[in-house]
Amino acid sequence: MGEYTKIYSRKDDMQTVYLKNMVFNLNIVVGDYTMYNDFVDDPKNFKKNNVLY
């Protein structure tokens, strides 16, 4: 998998994700290598948990 399709940034780290490969909304701008870490909830829920409007 290339960097532009990879969701998790490290092999054994399921708490850190590349946001660019998960957020598909024209109103949300994310850099190519922007990472998000969530050690409490599933980081794939970034949009639901962090984008209010």
mmCIF entry with sequence, helices, sheets and N, C-alpha, C, O atoms, coordinates in Angstrom:
data_MODEL
# 
_entry.id   MODEL 
# 
_entity.id                         1 
_entity.type                       polymer 
_entity.pdbx_number_of_molecules   1 
# 
_entity_poly.entity_id                      1 
_entity_poly.type                           'polypeptide(L)' 
_entity_poly.nstd_linkage                   no 
_entity_poly.nstd_monomer                   no 
_entity_poly.pdbx_seq_one_letter_code       MGEYTKIYSRKDDMQTVYLKNMVFNLNIVVGDYTMYNDFVDDPKNFKKNNVLY 
_entity_poly.pdbx_seq_one_letter_code_can   MGEYTKIYSRKDDMQTVYLKNMVFNLNIVVGDYTMYNDFVDDPKNFKKNNVLY 
_entity_poly.pdbx_strand_id                 A 
# 
loop_
_entity_poly_seq.entity_id 
_entity_poly_seq.num 
_entity_poly_seq.mon_id 
_entity_poly_seq.hetero 
1 1  MET n 
1 2  GLY n 
1 3  GLU n 
1 4  TYR n 
1 5  THR n 
1 6  LYS n 
1 7  ILE n 
1 8  TYR n 
1 9  SER n 
1 10 ARG n 
1 11 LYS n 
1 12 ASP n 
1 13 ASP n 
1 14 MET n 
1 15 GLN n 
1 16 THR n 
1 17 VAL n 
1 18 TYR n 
1 19 LEU n 
1 20 LYS n 
1 21 ASN n 
1 22 MET n 
1 23 VAL n 
1 24 PHE n 
1 25 ASN n 
1 26 LEU n 
1 27 ASN n 
1 28 ILE n 
1 29 VAL n 
1 30 VAL n 
1 31 GLY n 
1 32 ASP n 
1 33 TYR n 
1 34 THR n 
1 35 MET n 
1 36 TYR n 
1 37 ASN n 
1 38 ASP n 
1 39 PHE n 
1 40 VAL n 
1 41 ASP n 
1 42 ASP n 
1 43 PRO n 
1 44 LYS n 
1 45 ASN n 
1 46 PHE n 
1 47 LYS n 
1 48 LYS n 
1 49 ASN n 
1 50 ASN n 
1 51 VAL n 
1 52 LEU n 
1 53 TYR n 
# 
_struct_asym.id          A 
_struct_asym.entity_id   1 
# 
loop_
_struct_conf.conf_type_id 
_struct_conf.id 
_struct_conf.pdbx_PDB_helix_id 
_struct_conf.beg_label_comp_id 
_struct_conf.beg_label_asym_id 
_struct_conf.beg_label_seq_id 
_struct_conf.pdbx_beg_PDB_ins_code 
_struct_conf.end_label_comp_id 
_struct_conf.end_label_asym_id 
_struct_conf.end_label_seq_id 
_struct_conf.pdbx_end_PDB_ins_code 
_struct_conf.beg_auth_comp_id 
_struct_conf.beg_auth_asym_id 
_struct_conf.beg_auth_seq_id 
_struct_conf.end_auth_comp_id 
_struct_conf.end_auth_asym_id 
_struct_conf.end_auth_seq_id 
_struct_conf.pdbx_PDB_helix_class 
_struct_conf.details 
_struct_conf.pdbx_PDB_helix_length 
HELX_P HELX_P1 AA1 LEU A 19 ? ASN A 21 ? LEU A 19 ASN A 21 5 ? 3 
HELX_P HELX_P2 AA2 PRO A 43 ? ASN A 45 ? PRO A 43 ASN A 45 5 ? 3 
HELX_P HELX_P3 AA3 PHE A 46 ? ASN A 50 ? PHE A 46 ASN A 50 1 ? 5 
# 
_struct_conf_type.id          HELX_P 
_struct_conf_type.criteria    ? 
_struct_conf_type.reference   ? 
# 
_struct_sheet.id               AA1 
_struct_sheet.type             ? 
_struct_sheet.number_strands   3 
_struct_sheet.details          ? 
# 
loop_
_struct_sheet_order.sheet_id 
_struct_sheet_order.range_id_1 
_struct_sheet_order.range_id_2 
_struct_sheet_order.offset 
_struct_sheet_order.sense 
AA1 1 2 ? anti-parallel 
AA1 2 3 ? anti-parallel 
# 
loop_
_struct_sheet_range.sheet_id 
_struct_sheet_range.id 
_struct_sheet_range.beg_label_comp_id 
_struct_sheet_range.beg_label_asym_id 
_struct_sheet_range.beg_label_seq_id 
_struct_sheet_range.pdbx_beg_PDB_ins_code 
_struct_sheet_range.end_label_comp_id 
_struct_sheet_range.end_label_asym_id 
_struct_sheet_range.end_label_seq_id 
_struct_sheet_range.pdbx_end_PDB_ins_code 
_struct_sheet_range.beg_auth_comp_id 
_struct_sheet_range.beg_auth_asym_id 
_struct_sheet_range.beg_auth_seq_id 
_struct_sheet_range.end_auth_comp_id 
_struct_sheet_range.end_auth_asym_id 
_struct_sheet_range.end_auth_seq_id 
AA1 1 TYR A 8  ? ARG A 10 ? TYR A 8  ARG A 10 
AA1 2 ASP A 13 ? TYR A 18 ? ASP A 13 TYR A 18 
AA1 3 MET A 35 ? ASN A 37 ? MET A 35 ASN A 37 
# 
loop_
_atom_site.group_PDB 
_atom_site.id 
_atom_site.type_symbol 
_atom_site.label_atom_id 
_atom_site.label_alt_id 
_atom_site.label_comp_id 
_atom_site.label_asym_id 
_atom_site.label_entity_id 
_atom_site.label_seq_id 
_atom_site.pdbx_PDB_ins_code 
_atom_site.Cartn_x 
_atom_site.Cartn_y 
_atom_site.Cartn_z 
_atom_site.occupancy 
_atom_site.B_iso_or_equiv 
_atom_site.pdbx_formal_charge 
_atom_site.auth_seq_id 
_atom_site.auth_comp_id 
_atom_site.auth_asym_id 
_atom_site.auth_atom_id 
_atom_site.pdbx_PDB_model_num 
ATOM 1   N N  . MET A 1 1  ? 0.833   -1.188 0.000  1.00 0.00 ? 1  MET A N  1 
ATOM 2   C CA . MET A 1 1  ? 0.000   0.000  0.000  1.00 0.00 ? 1  MET A CA 1 
ATOM 3   C C  . MET A 1 1  ? 0.875   1.248  0.000  1.00 0.00 ? 1  MET A C  1 
ATOM 4   O O  . MET A 1 1  ? 1.837   1.332  0.763  1.00 0.00 ? 1  MET A O  1 
ATOM 5   N N  . GLY A 1 2  ? 0.551   2.196  -0.834 1.00 0.00 ? 2  GLY A N  1 
ATOM 6   C CA . GLY A 1 2  ? 1.311   3.428  -0.883 1.00 0.00 ? 2  GLY A CA 1 
ATOM 7   C C  . GLY A 1 2  ? 0.917   4.384  0.226  1.00 0.00 ? 2  GLY A C  1 
ATOM 8   O O  . GLY A 1 2  ? -0.096  4.180  0.896  1.00 0.00 ? 2  GLY A O  1 
ATOM 9   N N  . GLU A 1 3  ? 1.702   5.413  0.422  1.00 0.00 ? 3  GLU A N  1 
ATOM 10  C CA . GLU A 1 3  ? 1.424   6.403  1.459  1.00 0.00 ? 3  GLU A CA 1 
ATOM 11  C C  . GLU A 1 3  ? 0.076   7.087  1.258  1.00 0.00 ? 3  GLU A C  1 
ATOM 12  O O  . GLU A 1 3  ? -0.545  7.527  2.226  1.00 0.00 ? 3  GLU A O  1 
ATOM 13  N N  . TYR A 1 4  ? -0.379  7.180  0.012  1.00 0.00 ? 4  TYR A N  1 
ATOM 14  C CA . TYR A 1 4  ? -1.611  7.917  -0.259 1.00 0.00 ? 4  TYR A CA 1 
ATOM 15  C C  . TYR A 1 4  ? -2.862  7.082  -0.090 1.00 0.00 ? 4  TYR A C  1 
ATOM 16  O O  . TYR A 1 4  ? -3.965  7.598  -0.267 1.00 0.00 ? 4  TYR A O  1 
ATOM 17  N N  . THR A 1 5  ? -2.727  5.798  0.250  1.00 0.00 ? 5  THR A N  1 
ATOM 18  C CA . THR A 1 5  ? -3.895  4.963  0.497  1.00 0.00 ? 5  THR A CA 1 
ATOM 19  C C  . THR A 1 5  ? -3.854  4.351  1.888  1.00 0.00 ? 5  THR A C  1 
ATOM 20  O O  . THR A 1 5  ? -4.819  3.721  2.322  1.00 0.00 ? 5  THR A O  1 
ATOM 21  N N  . LYS A 1 6  ? -2.769  4.530  2.572  1.00 0.00 ? 6  LYS A N  1 
ATOM 22  C CA . LYS A 1 6  ? -2.562  3.937  3.885  1.00 0.00 ? 6  LYS A CA 1 
ATOM 23  C C  . LYS A 1 6  ? -3.373  4.706  4.937  1.00 0.00 ? 6  LYS A C  1 
ATOM 24  O O  . LYS A 1 6  ? -3.344  5.936  4.965  1.00 0.00 ? 6  LYS A O  1 
ATOM 25  N N  . ILE A 1 7  ? -4.095  3.981  5.802  1.00 0.00 ? 7  ILE A N  1 
ATOM 26  C CA . ILE A 1 7  ? -4.856  4.633  6.869  1.00 0.00 ? 7  ILE A CA 1 
ATOM 27  C C  . ILE A 1 7  ? -4.019  4.741  8.135  1.00 0.00 ? 7  ILE A C  1 
ATOM 28  O O  . ILE A 1 7  ? -3.894  5.825  8.705  1.00 0.00 ? 7  ILE A O  1 
ATOM 29  N N  . TYR A 1 8  ? -3.453  3.645  8.573  1.00 0.00 ? 8  TYR A N  1 
ATOM 30  C CA . TYR A 1 8  ? -2.646  3.655  9.799  1.00 0.00 ? 8  TYR A CA 1 
ATOM 31  C C  . TYR A 1 8  ? -1.209  4.047  9.467  1.00 0.00 ? 8  TYR A C  1 
ATOM 32  O O  . TYR A 1 8  ? -0.640  3.582  8.480  1.00 0.00 ? 8  TYR A O  1 
ATOM 33  N N  . SER A 1 9  ? -0.634  4.901  10.300 1.00 0.00 ? 9  SER A N  1 
ATOM 34  C CA . SER A 1 9  ? 0.699   5.425  10.009 1.00 0.00 ? 9  SER A CA 1 
ATOM 35  C C  . SER A 1 9  ? 1.816   4.434  10.328 1.00 0.00 ? 9  SER A C  1 
ATOM 36  O O  . SER A 1 9  ? 2.870   4.460  9.692  1.00 0.00 ? 9  SER A O  1 
ATOM 37  N N  . ARG A 1 10 ? 1.592   3.569  11.301 1.00 0.00 ? 10 ARG A N  1 
ATOM 38  C CA . ARG A 1 10 ? 2.596   2.571  11.685 1.00 0.00 ? 10 ARG A CA 1 
ATOM 39  C C  . ARG A 1 10 ? 1.943   1.201  11.761 1.00 0.00 ? 10 ARG A C  1 
ATOM 40  O O  . ARG A 1 10 ? 0.754   1.087  12.061 1.00 0.00 ? 10 ARG A O  1 
ATOM 41  N N  . LYS A 1 11 ? 2.710   0.182  11.494 1.00 0.00 ? 11 LYS A N  1 
ATOM 42  C CA . LYS A 1 11 ? 2.210   -1.192 11.388 1.00 0.00 ? 11 LYS A CA 1 
ATOM 43  C C  . LYS A 1 11 ? 1.405   -1.658 12.598 1.00 0.00 ? 11 LYS A C  1 
ATOM 44  O O  . LYS A 1 11 ? 0.304   -2.179 12.423 1.00 0.00 ? 11 LYS A O  1 
ATOM 45  N N  . ASP A 1 12 ? 1.903   -1.495 13.794 1.00 0.00 ? 12 ASP A N  1 
ATOM 46  C CA . ASP A 1 12 ? 1.245   -2.009 14.996 1.00 0.00 ? 12 ASP A CA 1 
ATOM 47  C C  . ASP A 1 12 ? 0.556   -0.930 15.823 1.00 0.00 ? 12 ASP A C  1 
ATOM 48  O O  . ASP A 1 12 ? 0.239   -1.159 16.991 1.00 0.00 ? 12 ASP A O  1 
ATOM 49  N N  . ASP A 1 13 ? 0.324   0.225  15.248 1.00 0.00 ? 13 ASP A N  1 
ATOM 50  C CA . ASP A 1 13 ? -0.309  1.341  15.954 1.00 0.00 ? 13 ASP A CA 1 
ATOM 51  C C  . ASP A 1 13 ? -1.701  1.557  15.376 1.00 0.00 ? 13 ASP A C  1 
ATOM 52  O O  . ASP A 1 13 ? -1.845  2.106  14.283 1.00 0.00 ? 13 ASP A O  1 
ATOM 53  N N  . MET A 1 14 ? -2.714  1.131  16.100 1.00 0.00 ? 14 MET A N  1 
ATOM 54  C CA . MET A 1 14 ? -4.096  1.282  15.634 1.00 0.00 ? 14 MET A CA 1 
ATOM 55  C C  . MET A 1 14 ? -4.769  2.511  16.251 1.00 0.00 ? 14 MET A C  1 
ATOM 56  O O  . MET A 1 14 ? -5.990  2.653  16.194 1.00 0.00 ? 14 MET A O  1 
ATOM 57  N N  . GLN A 1 15 ? -3.962  3.394  16.840 1.00 0.00 ? 15 GLN A N  1 
ATOM 58  C CA . GLN A 1 15 ? -4.483  4.613  17.442 1.00 0.00 ? 15 GLN A CA 1 
ATOM 59  C C  . GLN A 1 15 ? -4.160  5.853  16.619 1.00 0.00 ? 15 GLN A C  1 
ATOM 60  O O  . GLN A 1 15 ? -4.720  6.921  16.866 1.00 0.00 ? 15 GLN A O  1 
ATOM 61  N N  . THR A 1 16 ? -3.263  5.723  15.643 1.00 0.00 ? 16 THR A N  1 
ATOM 62  C CA . THR A 1 16 ? -2.824  6.864  14.848 1.00 0.00 ? 16 THR A CA 1 
ATOM 63  C C  . THR A 1 16 ? -3.146  6.619  13.380 1.00 0.00 ? 16 THR A C  1 
ATOM 64  O O  . THR A 1 16 ? -2.803  5.572  12.830 1.00 0.00 ? 16 THR A O  1 
ATOM 65  N N  . VAL A 1 17 ? -3.805  7.585  12.750 1.00 0.00 ? 17 VAL A N  1 
ATOM 66  C CA . VAL A 1 17 ? -4.218  7.444  11.348 1.00 0.00 ? 17 VAL A CA 1 
ATOM 67  C C  . VAL A 1 17 ? -3.799  8.661  10.537 1.00 0.00 ? 17 VAL A C  1 
ATOM 68  O O  . VAL A 1 17 ? -3.584  9.743  11.083 1.00 0.00 ? 17 VAL A O  1 
ATOM 69  N N  . TYR A 1 18 ? -3.684  8.466  9.220  1.00 0.00 ? 18 TYR A N  1 
ATOM 70  C CA . TYR A 1 18 ? -3.532  9.579  8.285  1.00 0.00 ? 18 TYR A CA 1 
ATOM 71  C C  . TYR A 1 18 ? -4.927  10.094 7.965  1.00 0.00 ? 18 TYR A C  1 
ATOM 72  O O  . TYR A 1 18 ? -5.743  9.355  7.415  1.00 0.00 ? 18 TYR A O  1 
ATOM 73  N N  . LEU A 1 19 ? -5.212  11.331 8.293  1.00 0.00 ? 19 LEU A N  1 
ATOM 74  C CA . LEU A 1 19 ? -6.556  11.885 8.081  1.00 0.00 ? 19 LEU A CA 1 
ATOM 75  C C  . LEU A 1 19 ? -6.904  12.033 6.607  1.00 0.00 ? 19 LEU A C  1 
ATOM 76  O O  . LEU A 1 19 ? -8.061  11.846 6.229  1.00 0.00 ? 19 LEU A O  1 
ATOM 77  N N  . LYS A 1 20 ? -5.937  12.362 5.777  1.00 0.00 ? 20 LYS A N  1 
ATOM 78  C CA . LYS A 1 20 ? -6.203  12.592 4.349  1.00 0.00 ? 20 LYS A CA 1 
ATOM 79  C C  . LYS A 1 20 ? -6.853  11.372 3.693  1.00 0.00 ? 20 LYS A C  1 
ATOM 80  O O  . LYS A 1 20 ? -7.635  11.517 2.754  1.00 0.00 ? 20 LYS A O  1 
ATOM 81  N N  . ASN A 1 21 ? -6.533  10.176 4.182  1.00 0.00 ? 21 ASN A N  1 
ATOM 82  C CA . ASN A 1 21 ? -7.050  8.953  3.589  1.00 0.00 ? 21 ASN A CA 1 
ATOM 83  C C  . ASN A 1 21 ? -8.356  8.491  4.227  1.00 0.00 ? 21 ASN A C  1 
ATOM 84  O O  . ASN A 1 21 ? -8.862  7.417  3.900  1.00 0.00 ? 21 ASN A O  1 
ATOM 85  N N  . MET A 1 22 ? -8.899  9.295  5.132  1.00 0.00 ? 22 MET A N  1 
ATOM 86  C CA . MET A 1 22 ? -10.145 8.928  5.804  1.00 0.00 ? 22 MET A CA 1 
ATOM 87  C C  . MET A 1 22 ? -11.235 9.983  5.696  1.00 0.00 ? 22 MET A C  1 
ATOM 88  O O  . MET A 1 22 ? -12.419 9.653  5.754  1.00 0.00 ? 22 MET A O  1 
ATOM 89  N N  . VAL A 1 23 ? -10.860 11.232 5.540  1.00 0.00 ? 23 VAL A N  1 
ATOM 90  C CA . VAL A 1 23 ? -11.834 12.330 5.526  1.00 0.00 ? 23 VAL A CA 1 
ATOM 91  C C  . VAL A 1 23 ? -12.084 12.736 4.078  1.00 0.00 ? 23 VAL A C  1 
ATOM 92  O O  . VAL A 1 23 ? -11.202 13.273 3.408  1.00 0.00 ? 23 VAL A O  1 
ATOM 93  N N  . PHE A 1 24 ? -13.290 12.474 3.611  1.00 0.00 ? 24 PHE A N  1 
ATOM 94  C CA . PHE A 1 24 ? -13.655 12.783 2.220  1.00 0.00 ? 24 PHE A CA 1 
ATOM 95  C C  . PHE A 1 24 ? -14.797 13.792 2.228  1.00 0.00 ? 24 PHE A C  1 
ATOM 96  O O  . PHE A 1 24 ? -15.947 13.447 1.959  1.00 0.00 ? 24 PHE A O  1 
ATOM 97  N N  . ASN A 1 25 ? -14.470 15.021 2.533  1.00 0.00 ? 25 ASN A N  1 
ATOM 98  C CA . ASN A 1 25 ? -15.451 16.093 2.591  1.00 0.00 ? 25 ASN A CA 1 
ATOM 99  C C  . ASN A 1 25 ? -14.767 17.348 2.042  1.00 0.00 ? 25 ASN A C  1 
ATOM 100 O O  . ASN A 1 25 ? -13.707 17.739 2.530  1.00 0.00 ? 25 ASN A O  1 
ATOM 101 N N  . LEU A 1 26 ? -15.355 17.964 1.053  1.00 0.00 ? 26 LEU A N  1 
ATOM 102 C CA . LEU A 1 26 ? -14.747 19.147 0.426  1.00 0.00 ? 26 LEU A CA 1 
ATOM 103 C C  . LEU A 1 26 ? -14.613 20.325 1.383  1.00 0.00 ? 26 LEU A C  1 
ATOM 104 O O  . LEU A 1 26 ? -13.809 21.226 1.145  1.00 0.00 ? 26 LEU A O  1 
ATOM 105 N N  . ASN A 1 27 ? -15.391 20.328 2.462  1.00 0.00 ? 27 ASN A N  1 
ATOM 106 C CA . ASN A 1 27 ? -15.327 21.418 3.427  1.00 0.00 ? 27 ASN A CA 1 
ATOM 107 C C  . ASN A 1 27 ? -14.254 21.213 4.492  1.00 0.00 ? 27 ASN A C  1 
ATOM 108 O O  . ASN A 1 27 ? -14.021 22.095 5.318  1.00 0.00 ? 27 ASN A O  1 
ATOM 109 N N  . ILE A 1 28 ? -13.605 20.059 4.474  1.00 0.00 ? 28 ILE A N  1 
ATOM 110 C CA . ILE A 1 28 ? -12.544 19.769 5.441  1.00 0.00 ? 28 ILE A CA 1 
ATOM 111 C C  . ILE A 1 28 ? -11.240 19.616 4.669  1.00 0.00 ? 28 ILE A C  1 
ATOM 112 O O  . ILE A 1 28 ? -11.100 18.714 3.843  1.00 0.00 ? 28 ILE A O  1 
ATOM 113 N N  . VAL A 1 29 ? -10.290 20.504 4.943  1.00 0.00 ? 29 VAL A N  1 
ATOM 114 C CA . VAL A 1 29 ? -8.999  20.476 4.256  1.00 0.00 ? 29 VAL A CA 1 
ATOM 115 C C  . VAL A 1 29 ? -7.977  19.811 5.172  1.00 0.00 ? 29 VAL A C  1 
ATOM 116 O O  . VAL A 1 29 ? -7.795  20.219 6.319  1.00 0.00 ? 29 VAL A O  1 
ATOM 117 N N  . VAL A 1 30 ? -7.308  18.773 4.645  1.00 0.00 ? 30 VAL A N  1 
ATOM 118 C CA . VAL A 1 30 ? -6.331  18.015 5.430  1.00 0.00 ? 30 VAL A CA 1 
ATOM 119 C C  . VAL A 1 30 ? -5.044  17.909 4.624  1.00 0.00 ? 30 VAL A C  1 
ATOM 120 O O  . VAL A 1 30 ? -5.080  17.635 3.425  1.00 0.00 ? 30 VAL A O  1 
ATOM 121 N N  . GLY A 1 31 ? -3.918  18.122 5.273  1.00 0.00 ? 31 GLY A N  1 
ATOM 122 C CA . GLY A 1 31 ? -2.622  17.989 4.614  1.00 0.00 ? 31 GLY A CA 1 
ATOM 123 C C  . GLY A 1 31 ? -2.304  16.537 4.280  1.00 0.00 ? 31 GLY A C  1 
ATOM 124 O O  . GLY A 1 31 ? -2.887  15.622 4.862  1.00 0.00 ? 31 GLY A O  1 
ATOM 125 N N  . ASP A 1 32 ? -1.392  16.326 3.354  1.00 0.00 ? 32 ASP A N  1 
ATOM 126 C CA . ASP A 1 32 ? -1.039  14.981 2.895  1.00 0.00 ? 32 ASP A CA 1 
ATOM 127 C C  . ASP A 1 32 ? -0.543  14.068 4.013  1.00 0.00 ? 32 ASP A C  1 
ATOM 128 O O  . ASP A 1 32 ? -0.829  12.871 3.995  1.00 0.00 ? 32 ASP A O  1 
ATOM 129 N N  . TYR A 1 33 ? 0.178   14.595 4.963  1.00 0.00 ? 33 TYR A N  1 
ATOM 130 C CA . TYR A 1 33 ? 0.759   13.767 6.018  1.00 0.00 ? 33 TYR A CA 1 
ATOM 131 C C  . TYR A 1 33 ? 0.227   14.117 7.406  1.00 0.00 ? 33 TYR A C  1 
ATOM 132 O O  . TYR A 1 33 ? 0.901   13.868 8.405  1.00 0.00 ? 33 TYR A O  1 
ATOM 133 N N  . THR A 1 34 ? -0.967  14.689 7.478  1.00 0.00 ? 34 THR A N  1 
ATOM 134 C CA . THR A 1 34 ? -1.563  15.030 8.760  1.00 0.00 ? 34 THR A CA 1 
ATOM 135 C C  . THR A 1 34 ? -2.014  13.759 9.465  1.00 0.00 ? 34 THR A C  1 
ATOM 136 O O  . THR A 1 34 ? -2.748  12.949 8.899  1.00 0.00 ? 34 THR A O  1 
ATOM 137 N N  . MET A 1 35 ? -1.570  13.595 10.695 1.00 0.00 ? 35 MET A N  1 
ATOM 138 C CA . MET A 1 35 ? -1.924  12.412 11.478 1.00 0.00 ? 35 MET A CA 1 
ATOM 139 C C  . MET A 1 35 ? -2.822  12.805 12.638 1.00 0.00 ? 35 MET A C  1 
ATOM 140 O O  . MET A 1 35 ? -2.790  13.938 13.119 1.00 0.00 ? 35 MET A O  1 
ATOM 141 N N  . TYR A 1 36 ? -3.616  11.848 13.072 1.00 0.00 ? 36 TYR A N  1 
ATOM 142 C CA . TYR A 1 36 ? -4.501  12.038 14.220 1.00 0.00 ? 36 TYR A CA 1 
ATOM 143 C C  . TYR A 1 36 ? -4.368  10.821 15.116 1.00 0.00 ? 36 TYR A C  1 
ATOM 144 O O  . TYR A 1 36 ? -4.407  9.687  14.639 1.00 0.00 ? 36 TYR A O  1 
ATOM 145 N N  . ASN A 1 37 ? -4.210  11.052 16.417 1.00 0.00 ? 37 ASN A N  1 
ATOM 146 C CA . ASN A 1 37 ? -4.105  9.966  17.382 1.00 0.00 ? 37 ASN A CA 1 
ATOM 147 C C  . ASN A 1 37 ? -5.250  10.077 18.371 1.00 0.00 ? 37 ASN A C  1 
ATOM 148 O O  . ASN A 1 37 ? -5.519  11.158 18.897 1.00 0.00 ? 37 ASN A O  1 
ATOM 149 N N  . ASP A 1 38 ? -5.925  8.967  18.627 1.00 0.00 ? 38 ASP A N  1 
ATOM 150 C CA . ASP A 1 38 ? -6.989  8.920  19.618 1.00 0.00 ? 38 ASP A CA 1 
ATOM 151 C C  . ASP A 1 38 ? -6.808  7.644  20.425 1.00 0.00 ? 38 ASP A C  1 
ATOM 152 O O  . ASP A 1 38 ? -7.064  6.546  19.932 1.00 0.00 ? 38 ASP A O  1 
ATOM 153 N N  . PHE A 1 39 ? -6.367  7.794  21.665 1.00 0.00 ? 39 PHE A N  1 
ATOM 154 C CA . PHE A 1 39 ? -6.106  6.615  22.496 1.00 0.00 ? 39 PHE A CA 1 
ATOM 155 C C  . PHE A 1 39 ? -7.329  6.193  23.304 1.00 0.00 ? 39 PHE A C  1 
ATOM 156 O O  . PHE A 1 39 ? -7.276  5.192  24.020 1.00 0.00 ? 39 PHE A O  1 
ATOM 157 N N  . VAL A 1 40 ? -8.440  6.946  23.201 1.00 0.00 ? 40 VAL A N  1 
ATOM 158 C CA . VAL A 1 40 ? -9.664  6.599  23.928 1.00 0.00 ? 40 VAL A CA 1 
ATOM 159 C C  . VAL A 1 40 ? -10.675 5.936  22.999 1.00 0.00 ? 40 VAL A C  1 
ATOM 160 O O  . VAL A 1 40 ? -11.220 4.882  23.327 1.00 0.00 ? 40 VAL A O  1 
ATOM 161 N N  . ASP A 1 41 ? -10.927 6.545  21.845 1.00 0.00 ? 41 ASP A N  1 
ATOM 162 C CA . ASP A 1 41 ? -11.903 6.042  20.879 1.00 0.00 ? 41 ASP A CA 1 
ATOM 163 C C  . ASP A 1 41 ? -11.185 5.597  19.603 1.00 0.00 ? 41 ASP A C  1 
ATOM 164 O O  . ASP A 1 41 ? -9.983  5.809  19.443 1.00 0.00 ? 41 ASP A O  1 
ATOM 165 N N  . ASP A 1 42 ? -11.937 4.984  18.714 1.00 0.00 ? 42 ASP A N  1 
ATOM 166 C CA . ASP A 1 42 ? -11.409 4.570  17.414 1.00 0.00 ? 42 ASP A CA 1 
ATOM 167 C C  . ASP A 1 42 ? -11.058 5.822  16.609 1.00 0.00 ? 42 ASP A C  1 
ATOM 168 O O  . ASP A 1 42 ? -11.938 6.651  16.378 1.00 0.00 ? 42 ASP A O  1 
ATOM 169 N N  . PRO A 1 43 ? -9.818  5.991  16.177 1.00 0.00 ? 43 PRO A N  1 
ATOM 170 C CA . PRO A 1 43 ? -9.438  7.195  15.439 1.00 0.00 ? 43 PRO A CA 1 
ATOM 171 C C  . PRO A 1 43 ? -10.153 7.331  14.100 1.00 0.00 ? 43 PRO A C  1 
ATOM 172 O O  . PRO A 1 43 ? -10.172 8.419  13.524 1.00 0.00 ? 43 PRO A O  1 
ATOM 173 N N  . LYS A 1 44 ? -10.742 6.250  13.594 1.00 0.00 ? 44 LYS A N  1 
ATOM 174 C CA . LYS A 1 44 ? -11.500 6.342  12.342 1.00 0.00 ? 44 LYS A CA 1 
ATOM 175 C C  . LYS A 1 44 ? -12.792 7.129  12.528 1.00 0.00 ? 44 LYS A C  1 
ATOM 176 O O  . LYS A 1 44 ? -13.449 7.472  11.545 1.00 0.00 ? 44 LYS A O  1 
ATOM 177 N N  . ASN A 1 45 ? -13.162 7.419  13.766 1.00 0.00 ? 45 ASN A N  1 
ATOM 178 C CA . ASN A 1 45 ? -14.352 8.228  14.060 1.00 0.00 ? 45 ASN A CA 1 
ATOM 179 C C  . ASN A 1 45 ? -14.008 9.708  14.204 1.00 0.00 ? 45 ASN A C  1 
ATOM 180 O O  . ASN A 1 45 ? -14.764 10.461 14.818 1.00 0.00 ? 45 ASN A O  1 
ATOM 181 N N  . PHE A 1 46 ? -12.889 10.126 13.652 1.00 0.00 ? 46 PHE A N  1 
ATOM 182 C CA . PHE A 1 46 ? -12.434 11.519 13.775 1.00 0.00 ? 46 PHE A CA 1 
ATOM 183 C C  . PHE A 1 46 ? -13.524 12.516 13.399 1.00 0.00 ? 46 PHE A C  1 
ATOM 184 O O  . PHE A 1 46 ? -13.815 13.438 14.160 1.00 0.00 ? 46 PHE A O  1 
ATOM 185 N N  . LYS A 1 47 ? -14.117 12.333 12.243 1.00 0.00 ? 47 LYS A N  1 
ATOM 186 C CA . LYS A 1 47 ? -15.114 13.302 11.761 1.00 0.00 ? 47 LYS A CA 1 
ATOM 187 C C  . LYS A 1 47 ? -16.316 13.365 12.692 1.00 0.00 ? 47 LYS A C  1 
ATOM 188 O O  . LYS A 1 47 ? -16.782 14.455 13.024 1.00 0.00 ? 47 LYS A O  1 
ATOM 189 N N  . LYS A 1 48 ? -16.816 12.230 13.111 1.00 0.00 ? 48 LYS A N  1 
ATOM 190 C CA . LYS A 1 48 ? -17.983 12.182 13.996 1.00 0.00 ? 48 LYS A CA 1 
ATOM 191 C C  . LYS A 1 48 ? -17.678 12.814 15.358 1.00 0.00 ? 48 LYS A C  1 
ATOM 192 O O  . LYS A 1 48 ? -18.525 13.504 15.925 1.00 0.00 ? 48 LYS A O  1 
ATOM 193 N N  . ASN A 1 49 ? -16.477 12.579 15.879 1.00 0.00 ? 49 ASN A N  1 
ATOM 194 C CA . ASN A 1 49 ? -16.133 13.056 17.215 1.00 0.00 ? 49 ASN A CA 1 
ATOM 195 C C  . ASN A 1 49 ? -15.565 14.471 17.266 1.00 0.00 ? 49 ASN A C  1 
ATOM 196 O O  . ASN A 1 49 ? -15.591 15.096 18.326 1.00 0.00 ? 49 ASN A O  1 
ATOM 197 N N  . ASN A 1 50 ? -15.049 14.996 16.144 1.00 0.00 ? 50 ASN A N  1 
ATOM 198 C CA . ASN A 1 50 ? -14.327 16.266 16.196 1.00 0.00 ? 50 ASN A CA 1 
ATOM 199 C C  . ASN A 1 50 ? -14.825 17.363 15.275 1.00 0.00 ? 50 ASN A C  1 
ATOM 200 O O  . ASN A 1 50 ? -14.501 18.529 15.501 1.00 0.00 ? 50 ASN A O  1 
ATOM 201 N N  . VAL A 1 51 ? -15.593 17.046 14.253 1.00 0.00 ? 51 VAL A N  1 
ATOM 202 C CA . VAL A 1 51 ? -16.082 18.069 13.336 1.00 0.00 ? 51 VAL A CA 1 
ATOM 203 C C  . VAL A 1 51 ? -17.555 18.311 13.663 1.00 0.00 ? 51 VAL A C  1 
ATOM 204 O O  . VAL A 1 51 ? -18.415 17.483 13.363 1.00 0.00 ? 51 VAL A O  1 
ATOM 205 N N  . LEU A 1 52 ? -17.827 19.445 14.275 1.00 0.00 ? 52 LEU A N  1 
ATOM 206 C CA . LEU A 1 52 ? -19.179 19.709 14.741 1.00 0.00 ? 52 LEU A CA 1 
ATOM 207 C C  . LEU A 1 52 ? -20.106 20.280 13.678 1.00 0.00 ? 52 LEU A C  1 
ATOM 208 O O  . LEU A 1 52 ? -21.282 19.920 13.623 1.00 0.00 ? 52 LEU A O  1 
ATOM 209 N N  . TYR A 1 53 ? -19.584 21.170 12.831 1.00 0.00 ? 53 TYR A N  1 
ATOM 210 C CA . TYR A 1 53 ? -20.453 21.822 11.850 1.00 0.00 ? 53 TYR A CA 1 
ATOM 211 C C  . TYR A 1 53 ? -19.778 21.823 10.500 1.00 0.00 ? 53 TYR A C  1 
ATOM 212 O O  . TYR A 1 53 ? -20.341 22.328 9.529  1.00 0.00 ? 53 TYR A O  1 
# 
